[in-house]
């Protein structure tokens, strides 16, 4: 898995490539912490090349979401793979933030 993070003024763009699982979720946690400590108020997640996200990865995203919105932040999945889109829809995460299909 590879995560690219670009923070430009108040927008953070994070692109996740590969499979996000319990073995590499700590990398996601580190990147999300960078976003929290920045001045970003919007996180744009690009999950088009993310083939799957484990429950650990979902948990990291939800904990971040709780902290981020409490500071006025917003999250949007700008692109997602079919499998991630279906997973987010099944878990009703699309009711917390916008999830766009690739």
Secondary structure as GFF3:
##gff-version 3
##sequence-region A 1 102
A	DSSP	beta_strand	2	8	.	.	.	ID=ss1
A	DSSP	beta_strand	11	20	.	.	.	ID=ss2
A	DSSP	alpha_helix	25	37	.	.	.	ID=ss3
A	DSSP	beta_strand	42	47	.	.	.	ID=ss4
A	DSSP	beta_strand	50	53	.	.	.	ID=ss5
A	DSSP	alpha_helix	55	70	.	.	.	ID=ss6
A	DSSP	beta_strand	74	80	.	.	.	ID=ss7
A	DSSP	alpha_helix	82	90	.	.	.	ID=ss8
A	DSSP	three_ten_helix	93	95	.	.	.	ID=ss9
A	DSSP	beta_strand	98	99	.	.	.	ID=ss10
###
